[in-house]
Amino acid sequence: MPKIMFMADAIRVNGPRKTDNSFSVTFETGEYEKSKLADLLLLDPGQVLKVSVETE
């Protein structure tokens, strides 16, 4: 399975949601990451994703 890698300037975590205790994670990126993020739009919306975060 191919990896989609991009650099994020910031991260925001919202939650837990009252209805199901779920969380929402948002990554903020700069304009130079736009072409890398385009691959995210091609993913099947029902597909389960495995997400890894690496810090520098």
C-alpha positions in Angstrom: 0.0 0.0 0.0 1.5 3.4 -1.0 2.2 6.0 1.7 1.0 9.6 1.5 3.6 11.7 3.3 3.4 15.5 4.0 4.7 18.0 6.4 2.3 19.7 8.8 2.8 23.1 10.4 0.3 22.5 13.2 -2.1 19.9 14.6 -5.5 20.4 16.3 -7.4 17.8 18.3 -11.1 18.3 19.0 -13.1 16.0 21.3 -14.4 13.9 22.7 -17.7 14.3 21.0 -20.6 13.9 23.4 -22.5 11.5 21.2 -19.9 8.8 20.7 -16.7 10.0 22.5 -14.9 10.2 19.1 -12.1 12.7 18.3 -11.3 14.8 15.3 -7.7 15.4 14.3 -6.8 18.2 11.9 -3.4 18.8 10.3 -2.5 22.3 9.0 -0.1 22.4 6.1 1.6 25.1 3.9 0.9 25.7 0.3 4.0 23.6 -0.8 2.3 20.5 0.5 -0.8 20.9 -1.8 0.3 18.4 -4.4 1.0 15.7 -1.8 -2.4 16.2 -0.2 -4.2 15.7 -3.6 -3.6 11.9 -3.1 -5.9 12.0 0.0 -8.8 13.1 -2.2 -8.5 9.9 -4.3 -8.9 7.6 -1.3 -12.2 5.6 -1.0 -14.2 7.4 1.8 -15.1 4.0 3.4 -11.4 2.9 3.5 -9.9 2.4 6.9 -6.6 4.3 7.3 -3.5 3.5 9.3 -2.0 6.8 10.3 1.5 7.4 11.7 3.0 10.6 13.0 6.7 11.3 13.2 8.2 14.4 14.8 11.4 16.2 14.0 
